[in-house]
Amino acid sequence: MKTALQENIVTTFKKLNTSLSSFSESELNTVPFEGSWTAAQVIRHLILGCSGYPEMFEGETEKTTRKPDEKIKDIEALFYNFELKMQAADFLTPENIEYNKNSLTLALLKIEEELLNVSETYDLTLTYQDFELPGFGKFTFYEWINFALIHITRHLRQLDTISKIVIKQ
């Protein structure tokens, strides 16, 4: 379970870093169309949403009485429904500022390292008690890491759409 998860972490972040590196600094901060985030804001949103896992994994847990990956299919069903437009929570909404490509890259590398570390160090079958996602209930650590990866994968599609508009051919 851990090896496959760690491979997924590496693969997902490789795709994300490849996407980020395809943008120039100015393209990264270009609004592709009215009402859209810039690519930099999408990346910042992912940084906000995927940060803090080491601290989370120090929180209150309980032994899980169900399959530790039981909720992943439901997470995928929601996040891979690209017809559904979601509104980010305020604490996950990126500021409307110019972002530095290198700073974003370094933040993503730190998150990847943290996810690899917690996936190796912790019992991923434990259920985290201090926070639950509305509509899903409480997740195991395994589900939380997969949630981050599924969330990133959803936004990779958004980044691809943005790149087709803003990247100079």
C-alpha positions as CSV (number, residue, x, y, z in Angstrom):
1,M,0.0,0.0,0.0
2,K,2.8,2.5,1.0
3,T,4.9,1.8,-2.1
4,A,2.0,2.3,-4.6
5,L,1.0,5.5,-2.7
6,Q,4.5,6.9,-2.8
7,E,4.8,6.1,-6.5
8,N,1.5,8.0,-7.0
9,I,2.9,11.0,-5.0
10,V,6.0,11.1,-7.1
11,T,4.1,10.7,-10.4
12,T,1.5,13.3,-9.5
13,F,4.0,15.9,-8.4
14,K,6.1,15.3,-11.5
15,K,3.1,16.1,-13.6
16,L,2.4,19.2,-11.6
17,N,6.0,20.4,-11.8
18,T,6.0,19.7,-15.5
19,S,2.9,21.8,-15.9
20,L,4.3,24.6,-13.8
21,S,7.6,24.7,-15.6
22,S,5.8,25.0,-19.0
23,F,4.7,28.5,-18.0
24,S,6.9,31.6,-18.2
25,E,6.7,33.9,-15.2
26,S,4.4,36.3,-17.1
27,E,2.2,33.5,-18.5
28,L,1.9,32.0,-15.0
29,N,0.3,35.3,-13.8
30,T,-1.9,35.9,-16.9
31,V,-5.6,35.7,-16.4
32,P,-6.8,33.4,-19.2
33,F,-10.4,34.6,-19.3
34,E,-12.7,36.6,-17.1
35,G,-13.6,34.9,-13.8
36,S,-10.7,32.5,-14.0
37,W,-7.7,32.1,-11.7
38,T,-4.3,32.4,-13.2
39,A,-2.1,29.3,-13.4
40,A,-0.1,30.7,-10.4
41,Q,-3.3,31.1,-8.4
42,V,-4.3,27.4,-9.2
43,I,-0.8,26.3,-8.0
44,R,-1.1,28.5,-4.8
45,H,-4.6,27.0,-4.2
46,L,-3.0,23.5,-4.3
47,I,-0.2,24.6,-2.0
48,L,-2.8,25.9,0.5
49,G,-4.8,22.7,0.2
50,C,-2.0,20.3,0.4
51,S,0.1,21.9,3.1
52,G,0.2,21.0,6.8
53,Y,0.0,17.2,6.5
54,P,2.9,16.6,9.0
55,E,1.0,18.7,11.6
56,M,-2.3,17.0,10.8
57,F,-0.7,13.5,11.2
58,E,0.2,14.5,14.8
59,G,-3.4,15.0,15.6
60,E,-6.0,12.8,17.3
61,T,-6.6,9.4,15.6
62,E,-8.6,6.3,16.1
63,K,-8.2,2.8,14.9
64,T,-10.3,2.4,11.7
65,T,-13.2,0.0,11.7
66,R,-13.6,0.0,7.9
67,K,-11.4,-0.4,4.8
68,P,-8.8,2.4,5.0
69,D,-9.4,3.3,1.3
70,E,-13.2,3.0,1.4
71,K,-13.9,6.7,0.6
72,I,-11.4,7.1,-2.3
73,K,-13.9,6.1,-5.0
74,D,-16.3,8.7,-3.6
75,I,-13.6,11.4,-3.6
76,E,-12.7,10.5,-7.2
77,A,-16.3,10.6,-8.3
78,L,-16.7,14.1,-7.0
79,F,-13.3,15.6,-8.1
80,Y,-13.2,13.9,-11.5
81,N,-16.7,15.2,-12.4
82,F,-15.4,18.0,-14.5
83,E,-18.9,19.3,-15.3
84,L,-19.2,20.3,-11.6
85,K,-17.8,23.7,-10.9
86,M,-16.6,24.0,-7.3
87,Q,-16.1,27.0,-5.1
88,A,-13.0,27.1,-3.0
89,A,-13.3,27.7,0.7
90,D,-12.0,31.1,1.8
91,F,-9.0,29.7,3.4
92,L,-8.1,27.9,0.2
93,T,-8.7,30.9,-2.1
94,P,-5.4,32.3,-3.4
95,E,-4.7,36.0,-3.2
96,N,-5.0,38.0,-6.4
97,I,-1.3,38.9,-6.6
98,E,1.7,38.3,-8.8
99,Y,3.4,35.0,-7.8
100,N,7.0,34.0,-8.2
101,K,7.5,30.8,-10.2
102,N,10.6,29.7,-8.1
103,S,8.7,30.2,-4.8
104,L,5.8,28.1,-6.1
105,T,8.2,25.4,-7.3
106,L,10.0,25.3,-3.9
107,A,6.7,25.1,-2.0
108,L,5.5,22.2,-4.2
109,L,8.8,20.3,-3.6
110,K,8.4,20.8,0.2
111,I,4.9,19.4,0.0
112,E,6.0,16.4,-2.0
113,E,8.7,15.7,0.5
114,E,6.3,16.0,3.4
115,L,3.8,13.7,1.8
116,L,6.5,11.1,1.1
117,N,7.7,11.4,4.6
118,V,4.3,11.0,6.3
119,S,3.4,8.1,4.0
120,E,6.5,6.3,5.1
121,T,6.4,7.2,8.8
122,Y,2.7,6.9,9.9
123,D,0.1,4.2,10.1
124,L,-2.0,5.2,7.2
125,T,-4.9,3.0,8.3
126,L,-5.7,5.3,11.3
127,T,-8.7,7.7,11.1
128,Y,-7.9,11.3,11.7
129,Q,-10.4,12.8,14.2
130,D,-9.7,16.5,14.3
131,F,-11.3,17.5,10.9
132,E,-13.7,16.0,8.5
133,L,-14.7,17.0,5.0
134,P,-18.3,18.0,4.7
135,G,-20.3,15.2,3.0
136,F,-17.5,12.6,3.5
137,G,-17.0,12.3,7.2
138,K,-13.6,11.5,8.7
139,F,-10.8,10.2,6.5
140,T,-8.0,7.8,7.2
141,F,-4.5,9.1,6.6
142,Y,-4.4,7.0,3.5
143,E,-7.5,8.8,2.2
144,W,-6.2,12.2,3.2
145,I,-3.0,11.7,1.1
146,N,-5.1,10.4,-1.8
147,F,-7.4,13.4,-1.4
148,A,-4.5,15.7,-2.0
149,L,-3.4,13.7,-5.1
150,I,-6.9,13.6,-6.5
151,H,-7.3,17.3,-5.9
152,I,-4.0,18.0,-7.7
153,T,-5.1,15.8,-10.6
154,R,-8.3,17.7,-11.0
155,H,-6.4,21.0,-11.2
156,L,-3.9,19.6,-13.7
157,R,-6.8,19.6,-16.2
158,Q,-7.5,23.2,-15.3
159,L,-3.8,24.1,-15.7
160,D,-3.8,22.4,-19.1
161,T,-6.8,24.5,-20.2
162,I,-5.1,27.7,-19.0
163,S,-1.9,26.8,-20.7
164,K,-3.6,26.4,-24.1
165,I,-4.9,30.0,-23.7
166,V,-1.9,31.9,-22.2
167,I,1.2,30.1,-23.4
168,K,2.7,31.7,-26.5
169,Q,2.9,29.2,-29.3
